[in-house]
Amino acid sequence: MAVPKRRKSKAAKLSRRTHDALTAAGTSTCSRCNQAKQPHRVCSNCGFYGDTKKIEVKGA
């Protein structure tokens, strides 16, 4: 079984973890109601995707 011979330094550990940060999800605006939504998704406010109504939204 392979076991590390030496302890990894803090610098080596932190430089390995530089790619682990989370990024915020991208947002765009709905062309119908101008609410923020994820790109390429049905708008949860009005139910439209592009020019066609895809889902029925309660309260709208």
Beta strands, then each sheet from edge to edge (+ up, - down):
strand 1: 28-29
strand 2: 36-37
strand 3: 48-49
strand 4: 52-53
sheet 1: 1+ 2-
sheet 2: 3+ 4-
end
